[in-house]
Amino acid sequence: MSLTEQTLTVLVRRYGQGTPIDCRPLTAGLLNRGYRVATTTGRFFLKHHLDGDPAATDPLVRQHRATAELARLGLPVAPPLPDRDGRTVVVHRGRCYALHPWVDGRHRDGGQLSRGQSDRLGALLGRVHRALDQVIRRTPLPYAPPSLNAPHRASAVPTETEELIARLLGLIRARPRRTGFDELAEHRLLERRDLLRAHAHRRPGPAEVPAEGWVHGDFHPLNLLYRAEGPVEPVAIVDWDRLDVQPRAEEAVRAAAIFFLRPRGTLDLAKVRAYARAYRTATGARPDELAAAVHRVWWERLNDFWMLRWHYERHDHRADPQFPAASALVVWWTRHRERVSEAFTG
């Protein structure tokens, strides 16, 4: 549901920010709903947490406490503002909201970053990982995430992936009128099935549990704002909804695979190398740790079809524009596994 004028007025008053003047929905992002709000006291970003549980706001409180501490350490974040009662989460009519100061900035993907800026991006993520451990040790959080009490997730099973491929192919072939997206999807599914059969022996084993720690959970270009004008510097890391304990090096690899993905489905390995070296320097991560993370993320991508599941099972097409490059990357990465691993470890 859209934000009504009445709801907006109530929320702005709860935060003591005068009277609303203007409110515009923002289209960037896949999961939450955001609004640029102007009031008689200033400009703000109002976030509607679609997955927020009004009866259990502890996860959001956890995020807010962590980002406030990160800001005190000098990291580029924009913590939410407290309302009149000191709460950073406001529940109104069964929905969870948070109000953040507005940050003037723009998103940049890896194609818009120089090698030096790619280096600084890796260093920034490394600082975030180190700072999160420091912050959370110093400031106990309301509850432990499920991953703290669960064993490291097992890698995908090829036979189960083949069942998913068969199901998706069935949905495509049952369509009365096929589109160009359908044709590409079918081609990629058949191609991926062949790759899985050829590389099933490369499935990561349960040998060593990777180094885990607190991570942002969703570090990619849409969640990082750079200065709108002047020097190309990050001004805000946003969207901390997936703050969690996970293998840190895997987040570094996943982020690089998004930032440095080219339109035709290849990676800019020169920029990946600069980014990864800076990340390893900032965190002390060993090259073998990054190599293992590259292998696990490659396997994860080889077995992952979330974009097609959104399209055909949920009838949600918001991720469709990402599919051509992302699906091509899996094929290219498989053919150049050694080159990709060397870029992260060399």
Secondary structure per residue as TSV (DSSP state, phi and psi in degrees):
chain	resnum	aa	ss	phi	psi
A	1	M	-	360.0	146.1
A	2	S	-	-77.7	166.1
A	3	L	-	-82.5	122.1
A	4	T	-	-83.2	159.5
A	5	E	H	-62.4	-36.6
A	6	Q	H	-65.0	-45.3
A	7	T	H	-62.2	-42.9
A	8	L	H	-60.0	-44.6
A	9	T	H	-62.4	-44.1
A	10	V	H	-61.1	-45.2
A	11	L	H	-65.3	-46.0
A	12	V	H	-60.9	-39.6
A	13	R	H	-68.1	-36.1
A	14	R	H	-60.0	-33.2
A	15	Y	T	-89.6	-1.1
A	16	G	T	66.2	36.8
A	17	Q	-	-111.7	36.6
A	18	G	-	75.1	-138.4
A	19	T	-	-119.7	137.7
A	20	P	E	-64.7	139.7
A	21	I	E	-110.8	-40.1
A	22	D	E	-151.8	148.1
A	23	C	E	-146.4	124.2
A	24	R	E	-129.7	128.6
A	25	P	E	-69.6	146.9
A	26	L	E	-105.3	139.5
A	27	T	-	-92.9	-19.2
A	28	A	-	-68.1	145.4
A	29	G	-	101.2	149.4
A	30	L	S	-106.7	-23.5
A	31	L	S	-110.2	-47.4
A	32	N	S	-100.1	170.4
A	33	R	E	-115.0	129.9
A	34	G	E	-128.6	156.3
A	35	Y	E	-138.7	139.1
A	36	R	E	-91.3	119.1
A	37	V	E	-118.7	131.9
A	38	A	E	-112.2	133.3
A	39	T	E	-127.8	-178.6
A	40	T	S	-70.6	-7.9
A	41	T	S	-110.7	-12.0
A	42	G	-	159.0	-164.7
A	43	R	E	-115.5	144.4
A	44	F	E	-144.5	164.0
A	45	F	E	-112.1	117.3
A	46	L	E	-100.5	123.2
A	47	K	E	-110.9	125.4
A	48	H	E	-98.2	111.5
A	49	H	E	-80.8	101.4
A	50	L	T	-64.4	-30.7
A	51	D	T	-94.9	2.9
A	52	G	-	-67.2	134.7
A	53	D	B	-95.2	111.4
A	54	P	T	-59.3	-24.3
A	55	A	T	-89.4	-9.3
A	56	A	B	-147.2	85.9
A	57	T	-	-92.1	6.4
A	58	D	H	-54.3	-42.1
A	59	P	H	-58.6	-39.0
A	60	L	H	-70.1	-39.0
A	61	V	H	-60.9	-40.2
A	62	R	H	-58.1	-48.5
A	63	Q	H	-58.4	-45.3
A	64	H	H	-66.6	-40.7
A	65	R	H	-63.5	-43.5
A	66	A	H	-63.7	-44.6
A	67	T	H	-68.4	-33.4
A	68	A	H	-63.4	-40.8
A	69	E	H	-68.1	-39.0
A	70	L	H	-62.5	-39.5
A	71	A	H	-61.8	-38.6
A	72	R	H	-65.4	-26.6
A	73	L	T	-83.9	-1.5
A	74	G	T	93.1	10.3
A	75	L	-	-80.6	150.6
A	76	P	S	-77.8	89.1
A	77	V	B	-134.5	162.8
A	78	A	-	-126.2	82.8
A	79	P	-	-60.0	153.2
A	80	P	-	-69.8	157.9
A	81	L	-	-88.4	148.0
A	82	P	-	-79.7	150.3
A	83	D	-	-83.0	-170.7
A	84	R	T	-61.8	-24.5
A	85	D	T	-97.5	6.8
A	86	G	S	85.8	6.1
A	87	R	-	-92.5	140.0
A	88	T	S	-94.4	-10.0
A	89	V	-	-113.9	124.6
A	90	V	E	-111.3	126.6
A	91	V	E	-103.1	121.6
A	92	H	E	-134.1	119.4
A	93	R	T	51.8	45.5
A	94	G	T	77.3	13.5
A	95	R	E	-126.5	148.1
A	96	C	E	-102.6	132.2
A	97	Y	E	-130.9	155.0
A	98	A	E	-142.3	142.5
A	99	L	E	-111.8	125.5
A	100	H	E	-116.4	153.3
A	101	P	E	-63.5	145.4
A	102	W	-	-74.9	135.5
A	103	V	-	-116.2	120.2
A	104	D	-	-74.4	120.0
A	105	G	E	-170.6	177.5
A	106	R	E	-139.9	153.7
A	107	H	-	-85.4	145.6
A	108	R	-	-134.7	131.9
A	109	D	-	-92.8	178.7
A	110	G	G	-62.3	-28.0
A	111	G	G	-65.7	-19.3
A	112	Q	G	-99.3	4.9
A	113	L	S	-110.3	141.7
A	114	S	-	-78.2	174.8
A	115	R	H	-63.6	-38.9
A	116	G	H	-63.6	-40.0
A	117	Q	H	-70.2	-31.8
A	118	S	H	-66.5	-39.1
A	119	D	H	-57.9	-47.3
A	120	R	H	-67.0	-29.6
A	121	L	H	-64.9	-45.0
A	122	G	H	-62.3	-40.5
A	123	A	H	-63.8	-39.0
A	124	L	H	-62.4	-47.0
A	125	L	H	-62.9	-38.7
A	126	G	H	-61.4	-41.6
A	127	R	H	-63.2	-38.8
A	128	V	H	-61.6	-46.5
A	129	H	H	-62.6	-43.5
A	130	R	H	-67.9	-41.3
A	131	A	H	-67.8	-36.5
A	132	L	H	-60.2	-43.2
A	133	D	H	-61.4	-42.1
A	134	Q	H	-65.0	-45.5
A	135	V	H	-64.3	-44.3
A	136	I	H	-77.3	-27.6
A	137	R	H	-67.7	-36.5
A	138	R	H	-79.7	-32.4
A	139	T	S	-122.6	95.4
A	140	P	-	-54.7	139.3
A	141	L	-	-95.8	161.9
A	142	P	S	-59.0	-29.4
A	143	Y	S	-160.9	161.6
A	144	A	-	-90.2	135.4
A	145	P	-	-67.2	157.7
A	146	P	G	-54.6	-33.7
A	147	S	G	-66.9	-18.9
A	148	L	G	-70.1	-25.5
A	149	N	S	-108.0	5.5
A	150	A	S	-117.4	148.5
A	151	P	-	-66.5	160.0
A	152	H	-	-59.1	136.5
A	153	R	-	-60.9	143.4
A	154	A	-	-76.5	153.4
A	155	S	-	-74.2	157.8
A	156	A	-	-60.2	146.3
A	157	V	-	-97.8	122.9
A	158	P	H	-57.0	-37.6
A	159	T	H	-64.4	-36.2
A	160	E	H	-70.0	-36.5
A	161	T	H	-64.8	-39.0
A	162	E	H	-63.0	-35.9
A	163	E	H	-63.4	-41.2
A	164	L	H	-64.6	-42.8
A	165	I	H	-58.3	-44.9
A	166	A	H	-61.8	-39.4
A	167	R	H	-66.3	-43.4
A	168	L	H	-66.4	-40.0
A	169	L	H	-60.8	-39.0
A	170	G	H	-62.3	-40.0
A	171	L	H	-66.7	-39.2
A	172	I	H	-67.2	-46.5
A	173	R	H	-71.8	-16.0
A	174	A	T	-87.2	-5.4
A	175	R	-	-72.3	133.2
A	176	P	S	-69.1	-28.5
A	177	R	S	-136.4	117.8
A	178	R	-	-90.0	148.0
A	179	T	-	-112.1	174.1
A	180	G	H	-61.9	-35.0
A	181	F	H	-62.8	-41.8
A	182	D	H	-60.1	-43.0
A	183	E	H	-63.3	-45.4
A	184	L	H	-64.8	-41.9
A	185	A	H	-61.3	-44.7
A	186	E	H	-62.7	-44.3
A	187	H	H	-58.1	-46.8
A	188	R	H	-67.3	-36.3
A	189	L	H	-65.0	-44.5
A	190	L	H	-65.7	-41.1
A	191	E	H	-62.6	-44.9
A	192	R	H	-65.7	-36.6
A	193	R	H	-60.8	-41.6
A	194	D	H	-64.5	-41.4
A	195	L	H	-64.5	-40.5
A	196	L	H	-62.1	-42.5
A	197	R	H	-66.2	-35.6
A	198	A	H	-75.2	-26.4
A	199	H	H	-118.5	17.2
A	200	A	G	-57.8	-30.8
A	201	H	G	-70.7	-10.8
A	202	R	G	-92.4	6.1
A	203	R	-	-55.7	127.9
A	204	P	-	-59.3	136.5
A	205	G	-	-91.1	174.3
A	206	P	S	-87.7	24.2
A	207	A	S	-55.4	-66.5
A	208	E	S	-123.2	129.3
A	209	V	-	-69.7	125.0
A	210	P	-	-68.3	158.5
A	211	A	-	-63.3	122.5
A	212	E	E	-109.9	155.9
A	213	G	E	-170.8	179.4
A	214	W	E	-72.8	133.1
A	215	V	E	-132.6	160.3
A	216	H	-	-61.2	-44.0
A	217	G	S	96.6	-14.9
A	218	D	-	-157.6	52.5
A	219	F	-	-85.3	105.7
A	220	H	S	-154.1	174.9
A	221	P	G	-57.2	-33.8
A	222	L	G	-74.1	-10.8
A	223	N	G	-109.8	17.8
A	224	L	E	-135.9	125.1
A	225	L	E	-105.9	133.8
A	226	Y	E	-105.8	161.8
A	227	R	E	-51.9	136.8
A	228	A	S	-70.2	-31.0
A	229	E	S	-140.1	158.0
A	230	G	S	85.0	-154.7
A	231	P	S	-57.0	144.5
A	232	V	-	-80.2	90.2
A	233	E	-	-130.5	139.5
A	234	P	E	-65.2	136.2
A	235	V	E	-115.9	-17.7
A	236	A	E	-163.6	127.3
A	237	I	E	-94.1	124.2
A	238	V	-	-119.1	174.5
A	239	D	-	59.1	77.8
A	240	W	-	-97.1	23.2
A	241	D	T	-62.2	-23.1
A	242	R	T	-105.5	21.1
A	243	L	-	-51.9	124.6
A	244	D	E	-165.8	173.3
A	245	V	E	-94.9	117.9
A	246	Q	E	-148.5	169.1
A	247	P	E	-60.8	118.5
A	248	R	H	-63.9	-44.1
A	249	A	H	-63.1	-30.1
A	250	E	H	-67.5	-36.9
A	251	E	H	-63.1	-38.6
A	252	A	H	-62.1	-40.9
A	253	V	H	-70.8	-44.7
A	254	R	H	-60.4	-42.6
A	255	A	H	-61.5	-44.3
A	256	A	H	-63.1	-37.7
A	257	A	H	-67.7	-16.5
A	258	I	H	-96.6	-48.3
A	259	F	H	-61.1	-42.7
A	260	F	T	-104.4	21.0
A	261	L	B	-78.4	125.8
A	262	R	-	-88.7	158.8
A	263	P	T	-55.8	-29.8
A	264	R	T	-90.0	6.9
A	265	G	S	89.6	27.6
A	266	T	-	-117.4	167.8
A	267	L	B	-107.2	143.5
A	268	D	-	-80.4	92.5
A	269	L	H	-69.8	-26.5
A	270	A	H	-64.7	-42.6
A	271	K	H	-72.0	-36.7
A	272	V	H	-58.2	-42.7
A	273	R	H	-62.4	-44.9
A	274	A	H	-62.8	-44.1
A	275	Y	H	-61.3	-47.6
A	276	A	H	-68.6	-38.6
A	277	R	H	-61.3	-42.9
A	278	A	H	-66.4	-38.8
A	279	Y	H	-63.5	-44.0
A	280	R	H	-64.7	-39.0
A	281	T	H	-64.0	-41.4
A	282	A	H	-70.1	-30.7
A	283	T	H	-108.2	-18.7
A	284	G	-	79.4	11.9
A	285	A	-	-65.0	138.0
A	286	R	-	-81.1	152.6
A	287	P	H	-56.3	-38.7
A	288	D	H	-66.9	-29.3
A	289	E	H	-66.8	-41.9
A	290	L	H	-67.5	-38.9
A	291	A	H	-61.3	-42.7
A	292	A	H	-65.2	-38.1
A	293	A	H	-66.6	-40.1
A	294	V	H	-59.5	-43.3
A	295	H	H	-64.7	-42.8
A	296	R	H	-67.4	-41.2
A	297	V	H	-69.2	-38.1
A	298	W	H	-58.1	-46.8
A	299	W	H	-63.4	-40.6
A	300	E	H	-59.2	-46.3
A	301	R	H	-65.3	-37.4
A	302	L	H	-62.3	-29.6
A	303	N	T	-103.2	3.1
A	304	D	-	-102.0	132.8
A	305	F	-	-134.6	36.8
A	306	W	H	-62.3	-34.3
A	307	M	H	-66.3	-40.5
A	308	L	H	-71.8	-32.7
A	309	R	H	-67.1	-39.8
A	310	W	H	-60.2	-44.2
A	311	H	H	-67.9	-49.4
A	312	Y	H	-95.0	-26.6
A	313	E	T	-100.2	-35.9
A	314	R	S	-101.3	-9.4
A	315	H	-	56.2	36.6
A	316	D	-	-111.4	115.6
A	317	H	-	-103.2	12.7
A	318	R	T	-65.6	-27.6
A	319	A	T	-90.2	-2.6
A	320	D	G	-54.0	-43.4
A	321	P	G	-61.3	-23.2
A	322	Q	G	-81.5	-17.7
A	323	F	H	-64.6	-45.2
A	324	P	H	-56.0	-50.2
A	325	A	H	-69.9	-42.6
A	326	A	H	-64.5	-40.6
A	327	S	H	-72.1	-32.7
A	328	A	H	-69.8	-33.7
A	329	L	H	-59.6	-41.3
A	330	V	H	-57.9	-42.2
A	331	V	H	-67.3	-48.3
A	332	W	H	-61.3	-44.3
A	333	W	H	-60.9	-41.8
A	334	T	H	-61.8	-40.1
A	335	R	H	-73.4	-22.9
A	336	H	T	-124.4	39.9
A	337	R	H	-58.7	-43.2
A	338	E	H	-66.9	-40.4
A	339	R	H	-63.6	-42.1
A	340	V	H	-64.9	-45.0
A	341	S	H	-61.2	-41.4
A	342	E	H	-64.8	-35.0
A	343	A	H	-62.8	-34.2
A	344	F	H	-83.5	-18.4
A	345	T	H	-116.5	-14.5
A	346	G	-	-84.0	360.0
